Amino acid sequence: MKPIALILILVSLLCVLSSACQAQKGEQSSTAYQIYFPTKSERFGSAALVSELHYGKAGKDEIPELLRLLLEGPKSQELSSLIPSGVSVRDWSLKDGVLTVDFSSNYGLLSGIDLTLADYSVTITLSQIPEVKSVVTTVEGDRITYRDRQNLQKGDVFLSIYRSDPVEREVTLLFPRKDQKDLGEETRSISLMEDQSLAIAVLSALAEGPDSDELTGVLSKTDILSADVRDGICYLNLAATFQTLAPEEEKADRLILYALVNTLCELDNISSVRFLTDGAVMERYGTVELKEPLKALSSLSE
């Protein structure tokens, strides 16, 4: 996966039009908000969010008002909006500091850096409300499974985006032994690019196959669709070919499954793995039933 441009959040107010910097007569009872949009200007970097001053309703209408201003788009010609045309807010709810915003289907057209910037613009804008501690965006009631992180906090945004160089990480990869007696380990250093999750980076390393002739591979890069981690569960979404080409031998299919599970569960934020096929729950792999998420096993005799 190719590196993407560094996302730079500029916490400064962009007042391009003088009329936008002053409250007009009819706006004196309104509240001034900073609404964040991607910039077109190279002086801010190739992928930046900059705030623009807008006036809106205060009080209990703050959340729908800020969402309205985000969907309305910027006033300045130096800014743009990555939220696709026609997107509307279907519903929103605020519970225990978590604001969940449900967008209409067109929001689901976003991916990659465009999705990241859109999510961050929503998060930073809505975090101006003191009661909002974190933001979750959904599409037609469902989470976007290929998104690396679902629950965003303003602090997470700033911490996660100031990274321009690949991060080197040493990981343990598990592969089936060719004699099918157990799993073998290989330690490998991986480069985590700024548009990759750690789970995806580890899966990509697994897809490259083992270095040892005594071990065998478990999947190809085309098998990997997404890996979404929520509440300690990694929802591993694989292409249909991974399931259809499952080995018929019980020992072989268990080795492949637990090579994936044990490797992913080495990561701090993953305690179990739920297998999906093209977004749907995988009910069986070869001879193995997958009714529940799988946890790592120290021995395949368990």
C-alpha positions in Angstrom: 0.0 0.0 0.0 1.5 3.4 -1.0 2.1 6.1 1.6 -0.4 8.9 1.6 0.2 12.6 2.3 0.5 13.6 5.9 -2.8 14.9 7.3 -2.2 18.2 9.0 -4.8 19.7 11.3 -4.5 23.4 11.6 -6.2 24.8 14.7 -6.5 28.3 13.3 -9.5 30.2 12.1 -9.7 30.8 8.4 -11.4 34.1 7.8 -11.1 34.6 4.0 -14.1 36.8 3.7 -14.3 39.8 6.0 -18.1 39.4 6.3 -17.5 35.9 7.8 -15.3 37.3 10.5 -17.9 39.6 12.0 -21.4 38.9 13.3 -24.0 40.7 11.2 -27.0 42.3 12.7 -29.2 39.2 12.3 -26.5 37.0 13.8 -25.8 38.8 17.1 -27.8 36.2 19.0 -26.1 33.3 17.2 -23.1 31.3 18.3 -19.9 31.3 16.4 -18.6 27.8 15.4 -15.4 26.6 13.8 -16.4 24.1 11.1 -13.5 22.0 9.7 -13.1 21.4 6.0 -10.3 20.0 3.8 -8.2 22.8 2.2 -7.3 23.1 -1.5 -4.4 25.4 -0.8 -0.9 24.0 -1.0 0.3 26.4 1.7 -1.5 24.3 4.3 -0.2 21.0 3.0 -1.7 18.6 0.5 -4.1 17.0 3.0 -5.2 19.5 5.7 -8.3 20.4 7.6 -8.8 24.1 8.4 -11.5 25.7 10.4 -13.9 28.3 9.0 -16.1 30.6 11.0 -19.8 30.0 10.8 -22.7 31.3 12.8 -25.5 29.0 13.9 -28.1 28.2 16.5 -27.1 27.7 20.1 -28.5 25.6 22.9 -30.2 22.2 22.4 -30.0 22.6 18.6 -26.1 22.7 18.6 -25.5 19.1 17.3 -28.0 19.2 14.3 -26.8 22.8 13.6 -23.1 21.8 13.4 -24.1 18.8 11.2 -26.1 21.1 9.0 -23.1 23.5 8.6 -20.8 20.5 7.7 -23.1 19.3 5.0 -23.7 22.8 3.7 -20.0 23.1 2.9 -17.5 25.9 3.2 -18.0 29.5 2.2 -14.3 29.9 1.2 -13.2 28.9 -2.3 -9.9 27.7 -0.7 -11.8 24.9 1.1 -13.7 21.9 -0.1 -16.0 19.2 1.4 -15.3 15.5 0.9 -18.8 14.5 2.1 -20.5 13.4 -1.1 -23.4 15.4 -2.5 -26.8 14.2 -1.3 -25.6 12.9 2.0 -28.1 13.6 4.8 -28.2 12.9 8.6 -30.6 10.1 9.2 -30.3 10.2 13.0 -28.0 11.1 15.8 -27.8 10.2 19.5 -25.6 11.2 22.4 -25.1 8.8 25.3 -22.4 8.8 27.9 -20.3 11.3 25.9 -20.4 9.2 22.7 -22.1 10.9 19.8 -23.3 8.5 17.1 -24.1 10.2 13.8 -25.9 8.1 11.2 -25.5 9.3 7.6 -27.4 8.3 4.5 -25.9 5.7 2.0 -23.7 8.1 0.0 -21.4 8.6 2.9 -20.5 4.9 2.4 -18.9 5.8 -1.0 -15.9 7.3 0.9 -12.8 5.3 1.4 -9.1 5.8 2.1 -7.8 9.2 2.9 -11.1 10.8 1.8 -13.0 8.8 4.5 -10.3 9.7 7.1 -10.6 13.4 6.4 -14.4 13.4 6.4 -14.5 11.4 9.7 -12.0 13.8 11.2 -13.8 16.9 10.1 -17.0 15.6 11.7 -15.2 14.6 14.9 -13.3 17.9 15.4 -16.3 20.0 14.6 -18.7 18.2 16.9 -16.1 18.0 19.7 -16.6 21.7 20.3 -19.7 20.7 22.3 -18.5 20.0 25.9 -20.8 17.0 26.3 -19.3 15.2 23.2 -16.2 13.2 24.2 -16.0 10.9 21.1 -17.8 10.5 17.8 -18.9 7.4 15.9 -20.2 7.7 12.3 -22.4 5.1 10.7 -24.1 4.6 7.3 -27.7 3.5 7.2 -27.3 2.2 10.7 -24.1 0.1 10.0 -20.5 0.8 10.8 -18.0 1.0 7.9 -16.1 -2.3 8.4 -13.0 -1.3 6.5 -12.5 1.8 8.7 -9.4 1.3 11.0 -11.0 3.1 14.0 -14.7 3.5 14.7 -14.8 5.6 17.9 -12.8 8.8 17.3 -11.8 11.4 19.9 -10.4 14.8 19.1 -7.1 13.8 20.9 -6.9 10.6 18.9 -7.1 12.6 15.7 -4.1 14.8 16.6 -2.1 11.9 17.9 -2.7 9.6 14.9 -2.1 12.0 12.0 1.2 13.5 12.9 3.2 10.7 11.3 5.0 11.2 8.0 7.5 8.3 8.0 6.8 4.6 8.2 6.9 3.1 11.7 9.0 -0.1 12.1 7.4 -2.8 14.3 8.6 -6.3 15.1 5.8 -8.9 15.1 5.5 -12.6 15.5 3.9 -14.5 12.6 2.5 -18.0 12.8 2.5 -20.4 9.9 1.4 -24.1 9.6 4.2 -26.6 9.5 4.3 -28.6 6.3 4.0 -31.9 8.4 0.8 -30.4 9.8 1.8 -31.2 13.4 1.6 -27.6 14.7 2.3 -23.9 14.0 5.8 -22.5 13.6 6.8 -18.9 14.5 8.8 -16.3 12.5 9.7 -12.9 13.8 9.6 -10.2 11.2 10.0 -6.4 11.1 7.2 -4.7 9.3 6.9 -1.1 8.1 3.6 0.4 9.2 2.5 3.0 6.6 0.5 6.0 7.7 -2.7 4.8 5.9 -2.4 1.2 7.4 -3.8 -0.3 10.5 -1.5 -2.6 12.4 -3.8 -5.6 11.8 -3.7 -5.0 8.1 0.0 -4.7 8.1 0.4 -7.9 10.0 -2.0 -9.7 7.6 -0.1 -8.4 4.6 3.1 -9.8 6.2 1.4 -13.2 6.6 0.3 -13.0 3.0 4.0 -12.7 1.9 4.4 -16.2 3.2 7.1 -17.8 5.5 10.8 -17.6 5.0 11.4 -21.2 6.2 10.9 -24.1 3.9 9.4 -26.1 6.8 6.4 -23.8 6.9 3.5 -23.0 4.5 1.5 -19.9 3.7 -2.1 -19.3 4.9 -3.6 -16.7 2.6 -2.8 -14.3 -0.3 -3.0 -10.5 -0.4 -6.1 -10.7 -2.6 -7.9 -12.6 0.2 -7.6 -9.6 2.6 -10.6 -7.1 2.3 -10.5 -5.4 5.7 -9.8 -5.9 9.4 -11.9 -3.9 11.8 -11.1 -4.1 15.6 -14.0 -3.3 18.0 -14.1 -4.1 21.7 -11.1 -6.5 21.4 -12.6 -8.5 18.5 -11.0 -8.3 15.1 -13.6 -8.7 12.4 -11.5 -10.2 9.6 -13.2 -9.8 6.3 -11.8 -12.1 3.6 -12.7 -12.7 0.0 -15.0 -15.6 -0.9 -12.1 -17.5 -2.5 -10.5 -17.9 0.9 -13.5 -20.0 2.1 -14.1 -21.9 -1.2 -10.5 -23.0 -1.4 -10.4 -24.3 2.2 -8.6 -27.6 2.6 -10.8 -30.7 3.2 -8.5 -32.1 5.9 -9.6 -31.1 9.4 -6.1 -30.6 10.7 -5.1 -28.4 7.7 -8.0 -26.1 8.0 -7.6 -25.7 11.8 -3.9 -24.8 11.3 -4.7 -22.1 8.8 -7.5 -20.6 11.0 -5.3 -20.5 14.1 -2.3 -19.3 12.2 -4.4 -16.2 11.5 -6.0 -16.1 15.0 -2.9 -16.6 17.0 -0.9 -14.1 15.0 -3.6 -11.4 15.3 -4.1 -12.1 19.0 -0.4 -11.2 19.6 -1.5 -7.6 19.1 -2.4 -5.7 22.3 -5.9 -4.7 21.1 -7.1 -8.0 19.8 -8.3 -10.9 22.0 -10.4 -12.9 19.4 -11.1 -13.0 15.7 -14.5 -13.1 13.9 -14.2 -14.4 10.3 -16.3 -12.7 7.6 -16.7 -13.5 3.9 -17.4 -10.4 1.7 -18.9 -8.7 4.8 -21.1 -11.6 6.0 -20.3 -13.9 8.9 -18.4 -17.0 7.8 -20.3 -19.9 9.4 -17.8 -22.6 8.4 -14.2 -23.0 7.1 -13.6 -26.4 5.7 -14.6 -28.8 8.5 -14.5 -26.1 11.2 -17.7 -24.4 12.4 -17.3 -20.7 13.2 -20.3 -20.0 15.5 -18.3 -17.6 17.7 -15.1 -15.5 17.5 -12.0 -17.6 17.9 -9.5 -17.0 20.6 -5.8 -18.0 20.4 -4.8 -21.5 21.4 -1.5 -22.5 22.9 -1.9 -25.9 21.4 -4.1 -27.2 18.6 -4.9 -30.3 20.6 -7.3 -28.1 22.8 
